[in-house]
Amino acid sequence: MAEPELVDVVVVGLGVGGEEVAGRLAEAGLTVVGIERDLVGGECPYWGCIPSKMMIRAGNALAEAHRVNELAGSAQVRPDWAPVAKRIREEATDTWDDRVAVDRFTGKGGRFVRGSGRLDGPDRVRVGEQVFQARYGIVLGTGTRPSIPPIDGLAGTPYWTNRQAIEVEELPESLLVLGGGAIGLELAQVFARFGVRVTVIEAADRVLATEEPEASEVAAQALRADGVEIHTGVRAGRVDHDGERFTVHADGAEFTGEKLLVVTGRRAHLEELGLDTVDVDASQRYLPVDGRMHVTEGIWAVGDLAGEGAFTHIAMYQAAIVVADVLDHMRRTKGGPDASGTASVVGGAAGVVSAVGGAMSAGWSTAAPGSVPYADYRALPRVTFTDPEVGAVGLTEQQARERGVNVQIGYADLTSSARGWIHKAGNAGFIKLVADADQGVLIGATSVGPAGGEVLSALVVAVHAAVPISQLRHMIYAYPTFHRAIEDALRSLK
């Protein structure tokens, strides 16, 4: 058995959150080992946020060109996937090569190890024959992988996950999409706009089932206008593949297509992490953590693994907390540098987080003045980048009512707003507000429209800072903007 090598911190999994934690701690002067078996940076830059939004940008450009006929004359459009695939390959992913990311981490002073890391007892991580002993802690950031449903016949077929959909060089003639969540709808709309015949199959009674019903309806109408077939309340029972085409058998119906994209959720693979060696249950869907991202003594988790949502912005938010808490733990650990000796080394990490905790005490509870803030997900923003965009924050109306809140709802149709009327073609959308009538604050909101994700920012501030509704009503909203519809929704609260 290899003799353990003593280091300060080991980070297992260098996705968005893990890479941020490892890099920041290395910059702070700690000896940090970062372990990644796949690509440094994780899903987002290679198969998620970045390349998918490049695809969406291209699809939206085609849609806008078609709208010329309604607004400014006439235009003919010929879709071409080649420049989209080229941009993803060359600009976003370096043909799925992470050399730049690895160099970025090692350039900060970190040590990179390629492989699958797993816990090997308290404070220890094993990668193949190497064993590292962590002086100050271990951070787990191994993310999630597609959750493939146990549908008869599916295993062994050449179905796509989001990765194959992002990497595709030549588009199929037709595509079946199993799953009507955010990823499924975004990709379905893109491919449809490039001429692919797309069918979405969703087991729930509506697409975007976790969002407001009004958002589901607008999104479904938009995709159908792009030629997408949507079937909801339909559960796949069997999949056949004859070497050329897929057939999905679902509740008595059959759907056929050249390719099948399975986007039915994601899951963490905790059983691979050696959690039993530190007495942590590995049978759970996600890794439970406290408000400072602690799994157990000396172990933190960050990103998708922690179960608060598969969003880059959550991973980065959590990473800031973990960095500050690890540095605080280091200062308090016997034999670690004293507070005065560490303050200048910490730099922005603990300082920024502590400043946020002090300035936003309503949203960041702290155990003591100057301590590391706890995570607060009350104002968690999320955006589905369909056209129109679906932005949401906080609780939906149903979630608020289930919690016994005295709910008030405000609603404004974007097409009836001045900017919506001016915009005309492609102006579908709305603003929906969910208020706690007893507290006089917003606890949730949805912004759907051509700039739904951008308009959402004002609503995130309102929910996060618990801005009184009376104060929101007294604000001046620029005219004519999409965000001015917030004022109309406030006026309709009841």
N, C-alpha and C positions, 0 to 999 in steps of 0.2 A: 504494500500500500504506500502511495506517495506521501511524503512528508508535507504537511500543509504549509503553504506560503502565507506569511502574515502581511495583510494589506489593511488599509483603513476601511474601505467600503467596497462591496461587490454589488453591481447592478446586473440582474439577470433579465435580459430582454431590452433591447435598445430601440423600441418603437418611439413614437413622439414623446411620451412621458419619460420613459427610461433614458433616452438620449439626453433630454433636457436635464434631468437629475444628475446623470453621470458627468456631463460636460460642466455644469455649474459647480459641482463639488470638486472636480479636477481643477477648475480655475481658482477655486478657493484654497488650493494647495494640498488637498488630500491625495493619498495614493488610491486611485480608483481603478478597479477592473470592470470593464463593461463586456458582457457576454451576449452574443446574438448569433442564432443559427441561420437566420434568413438574411434580410437586408436591413442595415442600420437606417433608422427612420421609420420602419414599419409600414403598415398598410397605406397610410395617408399619402405619402409622396409617390408611391409606386403603383398602387391599385385602388386608391380611394379618392380622397378629396381633390388632389391636384389634377391628375389626369382626367377624372370624371368631369370636373368643371371645365376643362379644355374641350371635352366632347360637347358639353352642354352649351358652351359659348358658341361653338360652331353650329350646332343645331338651332340655337336662337337666332343666329345671323341669317340662316336660311328662312326661318319663320318671318323675320322682319322684312326680308326681301319680298316675300309673298305679300306682305301688307302694303307694299308700295301701290299695288293696284287699287287699294281702297283709299289711299291717302294722297298719292302724288304722281299719278300717271300709270305707267305699265312697266312690268319687269318680268323677265324670264329667268328661271333659276335651274341650274343643273347640279345636283348634289355630287360631291366627289369626296370619298372617304380618305383617299390617299394623303392629302395634306394634314388631316387630323391625326391619322396614325403616325405620320412622320413627326409631327410636333410632340406627340406623347412620347415617342421613342427617343427623340433627340433632345428636346428641351426639358421634359419633365423627369425622365427616368434614366437617361444615359444607357438606354437599352437594358434597363433593369440591372444596373451595375452600381454598387454603393461605395465605390472608391472615394468619391468626394466626401461622403458622410463619414466614412471611417477616418479619413485624414482630418476632417473637421474635429472629431473627437480626440484623436491622438495629438492634434495640434494644441489642444487645451491642456495637455498633460496626462490624459487618460491612457490606459493600456487596454487594447482591444484583443478579445479572444473569440474566435469563430467556433461555435459549437452549441450544444444544448446543455445549459446549466441546470442543476437540481440541488436542492438542499441535502446536506449530508450530516445532519445534526445541528445543534445550536451554533450559530456564527460561522457555519462552514458551507461552502458550495463546491460541488464537484463538476468538472467539465472533462469528460473522458478520463484520462489518468491524472489530470491536474486537480489539486485541491487547494482552495483558498480559504484562509481563516480571516474573517472580517473583524477588525478591532472595534469599529464603531457601529456597524450595521450592514444589513442586506436589504436591497430594494428589488422587489419583484415587479416586472413590467412586461410580461410575456403576452399580453393582449388576448385576443379571441380569434377563432377561426370560424368559417361558415358552418352553421348547424344544418346538417343534411337530414331531412326527415326520413324515417324508415318506410319509404314507399316501395311496395312490391315491384321488383324489376329495375329500380333506379340504380342501385349499386352495380358498378361494372360498365355502365353506359358512359359515353363521352359527353356528359352534361357539362355545362359551364357553371362556374361560380363567377363572382365579380371579377376575379383575376383574368379569366379567359376573355370575358367581355371587354375588359380594358385593353388587353394585349392584341385583340383581333386586327389583322391586317386587311382582310377582305370580308365584307359584310355578307351574311347569309341572305337568302331570298326571303326566309320567314323565321320567326323566333317566337317560341313559347316562353313566357316569364311566369315562373311559379313563385308567387309572393307579390303582394301589392302594397308593400311598405315604401319607405322613402327611396331606397336604392333601386327597387324594382321599377318604380314609376319614373325616376330620373332616366334610367337606362332605356326603358321602353319608349319614352318620348324621343330621346335622341335617335335611336335606331329607326323609329317610324319616320322621323323627319329626313332621314337619309334613304328612304324608300323601302325599308324592310317591312314586311307584313308582320305585325306584332299582336300577340294575344296574351293578355294578363289573366292569370287564374289565381283567385284569392279566396281562402277558406272563410274569412270573416265576412260579415254582411256588407262591408264597405272597404274601399281602399283607404290608406292612411288611417287605420282603425284606432290609433292612439291619439289622433288629433280631433278637433271639433268636427261634428258631422257636416257643418257648412263648408269646411275646408275640403273634406272628402268629396263633396258634390262638385265644387268648383274644379278640383283637380281632375276628377273623372270626366267632366264635360270637356275640359281642355285637351285631355289625351284622346278622347273620342273624336274631337274635331281634327286631330292629327292623324286619324285613321286607326287608332289602337282599339282593338276589341277588348272589353273588360267584362269578366265574368266573376261575380262575387257570390259568396255563400256556396261555393263549390269546393269540395275537398277531393284532392287527387287520391285515387285508390291503387292505380297501377300505371307503370311506365313501360312502354315497349320501344325498342330501337331496332330497326331492320337493316342497319348498316348505312342508311342514307337519311332516314327521317325518324323523328320521335313521334310517338302517340301517347298522349296522356288521357287515361280513362278516369273520369271524375263524375261521380253521382249520376251515372247513366249517360253522360255525354262523352264525346271523343274530340280531342283537339290535336291537330297535327302540325308539325313545323320542322324545318331543317335542323334547327338548333334548339336546345332547352337550357334556359338560364334559371338556376335555383338560387333564390335570394329569400330564404325563409327564416332569417335570423342568424345570430352568431352565438358561440358559447366559448367559455374559458375551459381549457383542458388542465384542470388542477391536478389530475392524477399523475401528470408528468413532472411535477415540481418537487417531489419528495417531502411533501408536507407532513407525512406521518412521522418523519424523523424529528419534528419539532412539535408534535402533538396537536396538529391542526387538521381538522376534518377536510378531506379532499373530495367528498361526495357532493359538495354544494355546487350550485350553478355558477356562482361568482365567489370571490374571496371577500368575506366580510371584514370591514375595517372600521376603526373609530374615526372621530372627527379630524384627527391628525394623520390619518392614513396608516395607523398601526395595525398590523395583523396580529402580532404578538411581540413580546419583548425583543427589541433589536431587529425586527423585520417590518418593513413598510411595503405597501402595494400602491401602484399608480396606474392610471389609464383604464382601458376597457376591462381589465382584470377585476377591478373593484366594483363593477356592476352599476355605475351611475350613468351609463350611456356611452356608446361608442362614438365619441366626438373628440376631435383634436383639441378643441378649446377646453374641454373638461380635463383632459390629460395634462395640458399645460398649466391649468389652474391648480390641479393637485400636485404637480411637480414643484411649484413654488412653495407649497406648504411642506412637502417632504424635504426639500433642500433646507428650508429654515429649521425644520424640526431635527434633522440629522445634525446640523451644525450646533444647534442648541444642546442636543444629546451629547455631542462630542465635548462641548465645554463642561458639561456636568459629569462626564465619565471620569472615573478615577484614573489618573495618569495622562488625561488629555490636556491640551493647552488651556491655560486659564483664560478667563473672560477678556482680560485686557490684551492678552497676546493674540486672541482670535478676532477681536472686533474689526481690525483693519483688513484681515484676511477675508472675512465674510463679505465685505463690500456690499453690493446691492442685494444679495440673496435674502438674508434675514431682515436687512433694513427696509427693503421695499415691502415685504410681506407685513412686517410689524407696523409700518406706516399705514398700509391699507387697513389693518386691523383697528388702528386707533381712529382713523378718519371715518371709517364706516362701521362703527360699533354696533349699529342696528342690525347689520348683516353678518358681522364676524364676531362671534362671542369669544372672549378670551378668559382664561383661567385666572390671570393676574396681569397687572400692567406690564406691557413689554413682552408678554409671552407670545408663543406662536399661535396664530389664529386657527380656529376650527373651520373645516369646510362647511359651506352653506350653499345648498342647492335650491333654495326657494325660487331664485330667479334664473334657473337654468334655461338658456336660450337654445333653440333648435330650428334649423331651416331645411326644408326640402326644396332643392333647386330645380323644380319643374318650372315651366312657364305657363301660368304665373307661379312665382315663388310662394311657398307656404312657410311663414315664420311664426313661431310660437314661443311663449315663455310662461313659466309657472303652471298653475292648475287650469285644466279645462273646466267647463261648466259642470260636467258630470262628476269629475273628481271633487270639486268644491262642494257640491250637494251631498255626495257620499260622506264627506267629512263633517256634515252638519252645519256648514257655514250659512249664514243668512245672506243669500246670494242676490246680487243685482247684476243685470246683463245690459250692456250697451252695444249697439250694432249700427254700422254705417256701411252702405253699399258703395264701393269705390267708383262704380260707373256713374253714380249720381253726384259725385264730387266734381268740383270745377276741373281739377287736373285729370280725373278719369274721363270726363266728357271731352276735354281737349285731346287726350291721348287716343281716344276712339278705338282703333284696331288693336286688339290684345289688351284691353283694359279691364278684364274680369278681376274681381277681387272684393275684399271687404276688410273692415276692422271690427273685431269682436273683443269686448272687454268683460272680464269677470271680476266683480268687486265684492269685497266683504262689507256689507252695509253697516254692520255694527262698528267696525274699525274705521270705515271711511277711506279705505285704500284699495288699490288694485292688487289682486293676488294671481291674476293670470290674464293673458291677452293673446290674440292671434291676428297676424297681419298678412293678408293674402293679396298679391298684386304683382305688377311688373317689377317693383322694387320692394317686395314684401320683406326680404331679409334685412334690407337697409332701414326701412321704416321701423322694424322691430327694435332697433337700438334705443329709441326713445321710450318704448314700453318696458324694455329691460330695466332701464334706470328707474322708471316709476315703480316697478315691482320690487326691485332690489333695495331701493332706498325708502320704500314705504312712503312715497310722496303723497300727501293728502289729496284726495280727489278735488277738494275745494281749491287747492293750489294749482292742480293740473287745469282746472277750468279757467283759472285766472291767467294762464300763460298766453303768450302771443304766438300763434302758429303761422308761419310764412305762407303767403298766397302767391301763386297757386301751386301747391305741392301735394304729393301723395300723402305725406304725413299729416296734412291739415285735416284729413278725414278722422284722425283721432279726436279732434275737437267735436266733430259731428257725433261720434260714438259716445263721448262723454255727455253730450247734451241729451242723448236718448236713454241714459242709464235709468233703469227702473226694476 
